[in-house]
Amino acid sequence: MKINWGTGIVLAFIGFIGFIMYFIVQMSVNKKYDHDLVTEEYYKQELEFQNDIDKEKNSKSLKENITWQKTANGMLISFPKNLDENYISGKVFLYRPSNKQLDFETSISTSNHNLLIPDTRLLDGRWNIKIDWKYKETSYLFKEEITY
């Protein structure tokens, strides 16, 4: 059987479409490629956006802001030394864009102006950290994209 130009072009298109469809099905079904770009309570977070802007403005007015560093035991978050640590309260939220099962939230309980997040809870890679904290009656917010 001899294949002419028209049949060859049709077979090439069918092969190419099959190749593309294979990758579309793989990307849709395989959990490895499942990336969550939005949080579950997206609209609720949008309504609180102005509050977050005000909290970030308060945070920038501090003489010393929150810092973090990677240690052998985990992530060490340091709060400003000029504040009395007994009045610091709030929550730390770590968001992993590539896997929402790794997201977690923890309450702030400082020891010598430091908070340690154990290394067992953190995988290497990109994280979004959000520290929503309060000192006395003033609210602050620290947000940063980090690579752990």
C-alpha positions in Angstrom: 0.0 0.0 0.0 1.4 3.3 -1.0 0.7 6.4 1.2 0.2 9.7 -0.6 0.8 13.2 0.7 -2.7 13.7 1.9 -2.8 10.5 4.0 0.7 11.4 5.4 -0.5 14.8 6.6 -3.6 13.4 8.2 -1.6 10.7 10.0 0.9 13.3 11.2 -2.0 15.5 12.6 -3.6 12.5 14.3 -0.2 11.6 15.8 0.4 15.2 17.0 -3.1 15.5 18.5 -2.7 12.2 20.3 0.7 13.3 21.6 -0.8 16.5 23.0 -3.9 14.8 24.4 -1.6 12.3 26.3 0.1 15.2 28.1 -3.2 17.0 28.8 -4.6 13.9 30.5 -1.3 13.3 32.4 -1.3 16.9 33.8 -5.0 16.6 34.7 -4.9 13.3 36.5 -1.4 13.2 38.1 -1.4 14.6 41.6 2.3 15.6 41.2 1.2 18.5 39.0 -1.6 19.7 41.2 -0.8 23.3 42.2 -3.2 25.3 44.3 -2.8 29.0 43.6 -5.6 30.3 45.8 -6.5 29.7 49.4 -9.9 28.1 50.4 -11.3 31.4 51.9 -10.3 33.7 49.1 -13.2 36.2 49.3 -12.9 36.4 53.1 -9.2 37.3 52.7 -10.1 40.0 50.1 -12.5 41.7 52.5 -9.7 41.9 55.1 -7.2 43.4 52.7 -7.4 47.0 54.0 -6.8 45.7 57.5 -3.7 43.9 56.3 -2.4 47.1 54.6 -2.9 49.0 57.9 -1.1 46.3 59.9 1.8 46.3 57.4 2.1 50.0 57.8 2.3 49.6 61.6 5.0 47.0 61.1 7.1 49.3 58.9 6.9 52.0 61.5 8.8 49.8 64.1 12.4 50.6 64.8 13.2 46.9 64.3 11.0 44.4 62.4 10.7 40.7 62.6 13.6 38.7 61.2 14.0 35.0 60.5 16.9 32.6 59.9 17.4 28.9 59.1 19.1 27.0 61.9 19.9 23.3 62.4 16.7 23.0 64.5 14.4 24.8 62.1 13.2 28.3 61.3 14.0 30.8 64.1 11.7 33.9 64.0 13.0 36.8 66.0 10.7 39.5 67.3 11.9 43.1 68.0 14.1 43.2 71.2 12.8 46.6 72.3 9.3 45.1 72.9 8.2 43.3 76.1 7.7 39.7 74.9 4.9 39.1 77.4 2.6 41.3 75.4 3.3 39.7 72.0 0.5 37.4 70.7 -0.7 36.2 67.4 -0.3 33.5 64.8 2.2 32.4 62.2 0.8 31.0 59.0 3.1 29.2 56.5 1.7 28.6 53.0 3.3 26.2 50.5 2.1 27.2 47.0 2.9 23.8 45.5 1.1 21.7 48.1 -1.7 22.8 50.3 -1.4 19.7 52.6 1.9 21.2 53.9 0.2 24.5 55.0 0.0 25.1 58.7 -0.7 27.7 61.3 0.8 28.0 64.8 0.3 30.4 67.7 3.1 32.7 68.8 4.7 31.6 72.1 8.1 33.4 72.3 11.1 32.5 74.3 13.6 35.3 74.7 11.9 37.2 71.8 12.3 34.1 69.5 9.9 31.5 68.1 11.2 28.2 66.7 9.4 26.3 64.0 10.8 22.8 64.0 12.6 21.5 60.9 10.3 18.5 60.8 7.4 20.7 59.7 9.3 22.4 56.9 10.4 21.0 53.6 13.1 22.7 51.5 11.6 25.0 48.9 9.4 28.1 48.5 7.1 29.2 51.4 5.0 32.2 52.0 5.1 33.3 55.6 2.5 35.5 57.2 2.9 36.6 60.8 -0.2 38.3 62.1 0.7 39.6 65.6 -0.3 42.0 68.2 1.7 44.0 70.7 -0.5 45.4 73.5 -3.4 46.9 71.4 -1.6 47.5 68.1 -1.8 44.9 65.3 1.1 44.2 63.0 1.6 42.0 59.9 4.8 40.6 58.5 4.6 38.9 55.0 7.4 37.5 53.0 8.1 34.9 50.3 11.0 32.7 51.5 13.1 29.9 50.2 13.8 27.4 53.0 
